[in-house]
Amino acid sequence: MSLNMEFDVSLDAKGLMCPEPVMLLHEKIADAEAGAVIRIVATDPSTTRDIPQFCRFLGHELLAQSEDGDTYIYFLRKS
């Protein structure tokens, strides 16, 4: 299932393995405005655990999460 949502910032983490997707997400979040919606596209299955934990730990809102084959798609809102 692929998601079509509007977003302000995109992070392409395809081909990267843990911990790189979350490290890049930290950088994107730091540069984004509060309330910005960030789309993350990744191929590392560990992101299904890491990105929701990232949001819970840092207080960002995970808006949606889906899988499309070997691709994982996330939308989060920066707190």
C-alpha positions in Angstrom: 0.0 0.0 0.0 1.5 3.3 -1.0 0.6 6.6 0.7 -0.1 9.9 -1.1 0.0 12.7 1.5 1.2 16.2 1.2 4.6 16.9 2.8 7.1 19.7 3.3 10.3 17.8 3.4 11.4 14.5 1.8 14.1 12.1 3.0 15.2 9.4 0.6 16.9 6.7 2.7 16.7 3.9 0.2 19.7 1.6 0.3 20.8 2.9 3.7 21.1 0.6 6.7 20.6 1.2 10.4 21.6 3.6 11.9 21.9 5.9 8.8 18.2 6.5 8.1 17.6 7.8 11.6 20.8 9.8 11.6 19.7 11.5 8.4 16.2 12.0 9.8 17.8 13.8 12.8 19.4 16.3 10.4 16.2 16.8 8.4 14.2 17.4 11.5 16.7 19.9 12.8 16.4 22.0 9.6 12.6 21.7 9.3 10.1 24.2 10.8 7.8 23.1 13.7 4.7 21.5 12.2 6.4 20.5 9.0 5.4 17.1 7.5 8.4 15.0 6.6 8.2 12.0 4.3 10.8 9.2 4.7 11.3 6.5 2.1 13.5 3.6 3.2 14.4 0.1 2.3 15.8 -1.0 5.7 13.2 -3.2 7.5 14.6 -2.0 10.9 13.0 1.4 10.2 9.6 -0.1 11.0 10.9 -0.2 14.6 13.3 2.7 14.6 11.2 5.5 13.1 8.2 5.0 15.4 10.5 4.9 18.4 12.3 8.0 17.2 8.9 9.8 17.1 7.8 8.6 20.5 11.2 9.4 22.1 11.4 12.9 20.6 7.7 13.8 20.7 7.1 14.0 16.9 3.8 12.7 15.5 3.9 9.7 13.3 1.1 10.4 10.8 1.3 7.3 8.6 3.4 4.3 8.0 3.1 1.8 5.1 5.0 -0.8 3.1 5.1 -1.0 -0.7 7.0 -4.1 -1.6 10.5 -3.7 -0.1 10.0 0.0 0.5 8.9 1.6 3.7 7.1 4.9 3.7 6.6 7.2 6.7 5.0 10.6 7.3 5.7 12.4 10.5 5.0 15.9 11.8 7.8 17.8 13.6 6.7 18.9 17.1 
